[in-house]
Amino acid sequence: MSVPVLLAVTGASYEDALVDALGRAPGLVVVRRCVDLADLLAAAATGTARAALVDAGLRRLDAEALARLAAARVEVVGLAAPGDDAGERRLRQLGVCAVVPADAGPPAMAEAVLRRLDGSADRGAPGGPGPEPTRPDEDPGGGAGSLRGRLVAVWGPTGAPGRTTVAVTVAAELARAGLPTLLADADTYGACVGQVLGLLDEAPGLAAAARTANAGGLDVAALARAAREVAPDLRVLTGVSRPDRWTELRPAALSVVWERARSLAAVTVVDCGFCLEQDEELVYDTAAPRRNGATLATLDAADVVLAVGAADPVGVQRLVRALPEVRGLAPQAELRVVLTRVRRGPVGSEPQARLTETLERYAGVHGPVLVPDDSAACDTALRQGRSLTEAVPASPARLALARLAADLATQGGAPGQGGPRRRRWLRVGA
């Protein structure tokens, strides 16, 4: 039985010859020659094809379009024109894992399509990033390109539980420990990492990186240029300056950003939005933008999730009710619970013991991180536009988060594991 495929190489000089060749390809049948990307996506949505052959010259082909093709269960094989090394590189950066020369011949094209369909080819997440091309100054045999950083997602339910304070402080502590760290703000409702750190630049670094990733041009060097260096070993990707710009943070593009971030930094700390709803697919019968897609994509990619809640009856209840959903969205990640502003007022005497017992009883959480209430220190840090680590190093809140960061650093490879590791990370981000 022949596999139905879509062909989208509009404008390519070899299109007619390619159609003739595919007519002779064993096991393939071209069911539609698409005139543009919109035609390709519409044809894929009908379910009439199982694969698509596209080339780098297809206008507006981006990571979001590949994600929509993946959602339609259409496998993508890229075609590279003879001598078009830049086109092949762009296809791989977009997430097209299988790329064959346009003049490879019918058998080779058929084999590439069939390998994608039977899963024998290297596969990533749908619409996810392809392999990072090796840079000339990297050693493919164990140098910078062989390192892979960890992604820490900092999430918390609605109600300002202190999520941003935790993200900023943990990132600052990791950098202080000597681990190259990237702090990113992916909150699509109220991004404020830039304001907390006194970065008043209106250009959102994460949105710029996402746009470049969506176009297939994001590599480690480009990500390093988008991330502002605010301290030794600490870079920051600021969030969108206005909530109405949330559409710039598309999930498929962010998946590429997080994958590149693993090569730029030993640890990437991401401040996520609070909302986990996925109702767009229920409300719309077309592929609608997802405001919460940035948070969902981050949780899906995370190695560690810090679930932050306020240490009061309302905050704990919200956290406990949301934890099962967080576990379902990030089943592969280690979940750590952090309670902020721990004090006697809303809880009673011995708040640490009461909160620990409550989380263990109602959520099955053992060993939560309890951050003492230190409003004065947090106010000082906010007024100065600095992290707690810099502004008030003796703060009890900072010390609690420093212990958490030290634990994360040890799990991901402590700086004490050798200077060469740190030098290679710095070389990647250079």
Summary of the structure (lengths in Angstrom):
residues: 430
radius of gyration: 23.7
end to end distance: 51.7
largest distance: 80.3
contacts: 1512
relative contact order: 0.12
helix: 46%
strand: 17%
